Amino acid sequence: MHIVLVPGLWLDASSWGEVTPALEAAGHRTHPLTMPGVGAPATESRDIGMAEWVDATVAVIDRLDGEIALVGHSGGGNVVYGALDARPDRIAHIVFLDTFPQGDGGSISELPVVDGVVPFPGWEFFDDEEVGDLDPQTRADAAARTASVPERIPTDPLRLADDRRRSVPMTMITGTMPEAQIRQIIAAAPDWAAELVAVEDLRIIQLNSEGEPTGHWPQFSQPGAVAEAILRAIG
């Protein structure tokens, strides 16, 4: 199976570097992506929005033959969901790594803009439960590889049009929220989780046991567990 891996904000294809070997050893072909405008100044990236990131992913899908799985980390979840919406008949499975499917019009988050781009804000910007499993060396190594993203990306709305996306098998690999809490959200069915509630075939894989430190970047803190979870997801 082809596995297309889309990173979250500030990351590029190299962020999957410790995950892909196990996927390839299992017989899959991996396609880690770097999204348009990452690391580019505002003069080159001001016209790049979520639609352009989705289109770049769809272009990769269109070049591949055979079964395809999409994997999106964090803000990359919006990208792969938009790509799934564009090509629901081409995708065998979609995987969300510590994120969830948003509905039409959903966006990532508002983040500080500097010189017309959104730079990595530093680990101190995030809550303890998001970075608690990253030791100082891992934080330093990962931060050194980050790059700015186009200003529009964090707040640009995701556009969806094909309800067939909801019938494609989906797995959520969760690092910061226990599975039981996600199930409670689905049962309560709040408006902000309407897309998650509508998914027809959902599996949840929890990376951390109770009491273990959690984090939003498990591809850095526990890449082997992430690779194993992806393999479990796609069968």
Phi, psi and omega in degrees: 000144171280133177241112179264121186247119181250122181283166174278189182302144174073000184247159177235191184302330183294342181294344178265007189301330180265359179261321188295326182303318180292325178293318180290325178296334178276002175101006181265160176253124185259148180224076176288136187248150165248127188276154182302138175085356179293124181083358182271149177290167182300327180298336181255345188240359187297337181264006182265122178233191182300324180299323180290324177292320177295316181299322179296323179288319177298323179299322177293315178305316184292342179272351187258146173252147177093188184291144183228135169247139176253136177233126179233130177261134173052237179299339175295345176298320177297323181295309182291330179290322175295321178293321176299317179300325181283330184224057184297335181277353181258348189255126180273331182199147175234137183236129176253119179264106181052047173202183185214162180285126176263158179273180179303130181092353180290153178224174186280293182182160171272131183223157182299135178254132179230123179054037174081009175225171179250103180279162173299126187277357183095151184296333181294345179290336189260156179289158183302322182290346178271336185235007187296340182259008179259115178285167185304320181292319178296320178298315181296316181296315182291317181298325181294340182261000182282159177213159180294159173241157179304145185305324186285337190303310185296331185250354181293134182287141172281134179247128183231146184218345188243107183295349178297341178302329185287345181266354178283131180306136185230141172234133171258121173261113189250133178248333186249346181234124180300149179303320182300323179291321177297318179297324178295320178298315179299318180294323180285333176054055175292160183302321185292343180252021185300323181292318178299317180297327185279349181296132187276331186224090186242134173236146179237130177242118180266123184283326189248139174280164180301131179094344178280149176295143182246169179192160183268353181236060184292343176294343175263319186276328181212065184299327179296319179293324178295315179299317179298320180293319177298317179296320177297321183296314186272355175074000000 
